[in-house]
Amino acid sequence: MTIQTARLSDPAVRAFVSAVNAHDREAFLSLLAPGATMADDGTDRDLDEWIDREIFSSHGHIDVDKESNGGRSLFAHYSNDTWGEMRTRWDFTVEEDGRISRFETGQA
């Protein structure tokens, strides 16, 4: 059963999912700490290039099925126009100021 975005436990992760689903690049970028990094399927990627390709130009969407680690780990169905729908995991590192310094995703 999908967890409503508004019910996600961690405020930074909740805002991340909201920004992705609203296709709001500006809101998304405001959530990231300076120098933020990410990995996809265990490989570090160029953050700007990846979010353009996998989220914003391909209409990415996250439906969260389960959260753990205080809301900083998610299992979700992710879909975009390029790859269709897939089951994914997302792990977030959130700094004391509430911004995301790293996220890792991949197929679950």
C-alpha positions as CSV (number, residue, x, y, z in Angstrom):
1,M,0.0,0.0,0.0
2,T,1.3,3.4,-1.0
3,I,2.2,5.9,1.8
4,Q,0.8,9.3,1.1
5,T,3.7,11.8,0.6
6,A,2.4,14.1,3.4
7,R,2.7,11.2,5.8
8,L,6.4,10.5,5.2
9,S,8.3,10.8,8.5
10,D,11.4,12.8,7.5
11,P,10.7,16.4,6.4
12,A,13.6,16.6,4.0
13,V,12.7,13.3,2.3
14,R,9.0,14.3,2.3
15,A,10.0,17.5,0.5
16,F,12.2,15.6,-1.9
17,V,9.4,13.2,-2.9
18,S,7.0,16.2,-3.3
19,A,9.4,18.1,-5.5
20,V,10.0,15.1,-7.7
21,N,6.3,14.4,-8.1
22,A,5.5,18.0,-8.8
23,H,8.4,18.2,-11.3
24,D,9.6,21.2,-9.4
25,R,13.3,21.5,-10.2
26,E,13.8,24.7,-8.2
27,A,12.2,23.2,-5.0
28,F,14.3,20.0,-5.5
29,L,17.6,21.9,-5.8
30,S,16.8,23.9,-2.7
31,L,16.7,20.7,-0.7
32,L,20.3,19.8,-1.5
33,A,23.3,20.8,0.5
34,P,26.2,22.4,-1.3
35,G,28.3,19.6,-2.9
36,A,25.5,17.0,-2.6
37,T,26.2,13.7,-4.3
38,M,24.2,10.7,-5.4
39,A,24.6,7.1,-6.6
40,D,22.4,5.0,-8.9
41,D,22.7,1.2,-8.6
42,G,25.9,1.6,-6.6
43,T,27.7,3.9,-9.0
44,D,28.3,7.6,-8.2
45,R,26.7,9.8,-10.9
46,D,26.9,13.4,-11.9
47,L,24.0,14.8,-9.9
48,D,22.9,17.5,-12.3
49,E,23.1,15.3,-15.4
50,W,21.3,12.4,-13.6
51,I,18.4,14.5,-12.2
52,D,17.8,16.1,-15.6
53,R,17.8,12.7,-17.4
54,E,16.1,10.5,-14.8
55,I,13.7,12.9,-13.1
56,F,12.9,16.2,-14.8
57,S,13.1,15.6,-18.6
58,S,11.5,12.2,-18.2
59,H,8.7,13.1,-15.7
60,G,9.9,11.0,-12.8
61,H,7.4,10.0,-10.1
62,I,7.9,8.3,-6.8
63,D,5.1,6.2,-5.0
64,V,6.5,5.2,-1.6
65,D,5.5,1.7,-0.4
66,K,7.6,1.5,2.8
67,E,9.9,3.7,4.9
68,S,12.5,2.8,7.5
69,N,15.5,4.4,9.3
70,G,13.3,7.3,10.6
71,G,12.0,7.9,7.1
72,R,15.4,8.2,5.5
73,S,15.2,4.9,3.6
74,L,12.4,4.2,1.2
75,F,11.1,1.3,-0.9
76,A,9.1,2.8,-3.8
77,H,7.7,2.3,-7.2
78,Y,9.5,4.8,-9.4
79,S,8.4,5.6,-12.9
80,N,9.5,7.9,-15.7
81,D,9.0,8.2,-19.5
82,T,12.3,6.5,-20.3
83,W,12.2,3.3,-18.2
84,G,8.6,2.9,-17.2
85,E,7.9,1.6,-13.7
86,M,10.3,-0.2,-11.4
87,R,10.6,-1.1,-7.8
88,T,13.4,1.0,-6.2
89,R,15.1,1.8,-2.9
90,W,16.2,5.2,-1.8
91,D,18.6,6.1,1.0
92,F,19.2,9.7,2.2
93,T,21.8,11.4,4.2
94,V,20.3,14.5,5.8
95,E,22.5,17.1,7.4
96,E,21.7,19.0,10.7
97,D,20.4,21.9,8.7
98,G,17.8,19.6,7.1
99,R,19.3,19.6,3.6
100,I,20.2,16.4,1.8
101,S,23.9,15.9,1.3
102,R,23.6,12.5,-0.5
103,F,21.0,10.1,-1.8
104,E,21.4,6.7,-3.3
105,T,18.9,4.9,-5.4
106,G,18.7,1.7,-7.4
107,Q,16.5,-1.2,-8.3
108,A,15.1,-3.1,-5.3
